[in-house]
Amino acid sequence: MDQLTHTVHRSNRINIIRQCQDRPAGTTAKQWLAENDISEKSYYYWLRKIRREVCEQEGLQEVTNPSDLSFVEIPVKTALDIAPVPRCRQDLCAKLFAGSG
């Protein structure tokens, strides 16, 4: 397949993917594909292929082995870490909440 044919097919497939993703609310992808006479297997093949191309262009790597994944805990600052409550406010809060409960 020459480059022009590949580009035209790719453009058509991207158009179909966008139309399916912009389908009316309440319509499933499966319904939309059936209504538009598009094979569900072909659609997901095209979607996977386009996503891979984009990932390659962006320099992202596909995870092929789930054991290659690792999770790291990322500490998140709380509002108090960013802007601590002044001492006078702490006393006021303690007084306000001491009587409740």
C-alpha positions in Angstrom: 0.0 0.0 0.0 1.5 3.3 -1.0 1.8 6.3 1.4 -1.2 8.2 0.0 -3.5 5.2 0.3 -2.3 4.7 3.9 -2.9 8.3 4.7 -6.4 8.3 3.2 -7.4 5.1 5.0 -6.0 6.4 8.3 -7.9 9.7 7.9 -11.2 7.8 7.2 -10.6 5.6 10.3 -9.9 8.5 12.5 -13.1 10.2 11.3 -15.1 7.0 12.1 -13.5 6.8 15.6 -14.4 10.5 16.3 -17.9 10.0 15.1 -18.4 7.0 17.3 -16.9 8.8 20.3 -19.2 11.8 19.6 -22.3 9.5 19.3 -25.6 10.6 20.9 -25.9 10.2 24.7 -27.5 6.9 25.6 -26.2 5.1 22.5 -23.6 2.5 23.1 -20.6 2.1 20.8 -21.9 -1.3 19.8 -25.3 0.2 18.8 -23.7 3.0 16.9 -21.4 0.7 15.0 -24.3 -1.6 14.1 -26.4 1.4 12.9 -23.5 2.5 10.7 -22.7 -0.9 9.4 -19.2 -1.0 10.9 -17.7 -4.2 12.3 -17.0 -3.9 16.0 -13.8 -5.9 15.6 -12.6 -3.6 12.9 -13.4 -0.5 14.9 -11.5 -1.6 17.9 -8.6 -2.8 15.7 -8.4 0.7 14.1 -8.7 2.3 17.5 -5.8 0.3 18.9 -3.7 0.9 15.9 -4.3 4.7 15.9 -3.5 4.8 19.7 -0.3 2.9 19.1 0.8 5.3 16.4 0.1 8.3 18.6 2.0 6.8 21.5 5.0 6.1 19.2 4.8 9.7 18.0 4.7 11.0 21.5 7.5 8.7 22.6 5.3 6.7 25.0 6.0 3.1 25.6 3.3 0.4 25.6 3.3 -1.8 28.8 3.3 -5.3 27.6 4.1 -7.1 30.9 2.0 -6.1 33.9 4.8 -7.2 36.2 6.8 -4.3 34.8 4.5 -1.9 36.5 5.2 -0.6 39.9 3.3 1.9 42.1 4.9 4.5 44.2 3.2 6.5 47.0 3.3 10.2 46.3 2.9 12.4 49.4 0.3 15.1 49.0 0.4 18.3 51.0 -2.7 19.2 52.9 -4.2 22.6 53.2 -2.6 22.9 56.7 0.8 22.0 55.3 0.5 24.8 52.7 -1.1 27.5 55.0 -1.0 26.5 58.7 -3.7 27.9 60.9 -2.3 30.7 63.1 -2.2 30.0 66.9 -5.0 32.4 67.7 -7.3 30.6 65.3 -6.4 27.2 66.8 -7.5 28.5 70.2 -10.7 29.9 68.8 -11.5 26.6 67.0 -10.7 24.6 70.2 -13.2 26.8 72.1 -15.9 26.6 69.5 -15.7 22.8 69.2 -15.1 22.0 72.8 -18.8 22.5 73.7 -20.1 20.5 70.7 -20.5 16.8 70.8 
